[in-house]
Amino acid sequence: MIGKYKKQELFIGESSQKRLQESHAVILGVGALGSSTAEMLTRAGVKKLTIIDRDYVEWSNLQRQQLYTEEDAALKLPKAIAAKRRLEQVNSDVQIDCRVEDITGKNIEEMIKGASIIIDGMDNFETRLIINDAAVKLNIPYIFGACVGSYGLTYPVIPGESPCLHCIIEQLPAQTETCDSAGIISPIVQLVAAFQAAYALRVLSGKAVEPILVSYDIWSMQKAEIHADKLKDPHCPACSQRLFSYLDTGNQTKTDILCGRDAIQIRPGVSQSFDLDALAKSIQHVVEHMIVNPYLLACEFEKHRVVLFKDGRAIIHGTDERSRARAIYSRLVG
Ligand SMILES: [Zn+2]
């Protein structure tokens, strides 16, 4: 075991390595991004890593979600459990805590309390705004990351220093596609995860982090940077007014079990209006038996009958598990 971190320590310095080995990182979502950052931080030797995910391993994950094996997919293991098993083999010095749970405005503060850093491995924006609110409220650095297709972006939220995710939201592209509708290639995952892990190593070893929003397309080799230091919104409900509306469970997406129908209704917390024709176009090659009319879009996705209404509401048939229904909704709608 001696010398495990020798090369890293040579680069970041002895005191930074010590600091890193006292840190606690929380990874929210261990899909593609979360798998990669979890492995890097485990190898780097943080003291404790908490991983939280609501979903289970599927065959279509294995192309890019590096912690998982064919056995995990065959057993349909929850990702948090499979990830913990693998990470414990990678570095037994690190305490790996895992939770198979949906992240909501109600439980997020308890999940991240006492953490040195939070890493984003989510697949939808509503949860990211919940995380942003909690990170700002509890003063914990939060490293945003997202990718779809061959495109990805990262941004470090350092409460009290950099503008928060809510401040820069207008700089982010509108989420119209998901990995399930547009697909994804693994190099962009590794690139975004590498930026997130580098930000994390800087924060955990006590070094300053510049608030730069970086986006890149690894297929066309295009890159853009926005220095966010002047983008702090003086009226931001999160970091300026400290209202933290996403932690208010009244604004959360709600799920209702439709008794006797083996179905779950999802109602988004923020009212929205879907462009059903655009949505139909983006998901047409991953769903079957699609019907679109002026009021709703109905289709079949992974053996579930899904009905999406113009106001953002959805009914997911064939399950009575709330987290499964929310996962399907996020994969189709974002
Ligand atoms: Zn803000």
Residues whose N, C-alpha, C, O or C-beta is under 5 A from the ligand:
A	BS01	ZN	P163 C164 H166 C167 C236 A238 C239 S240
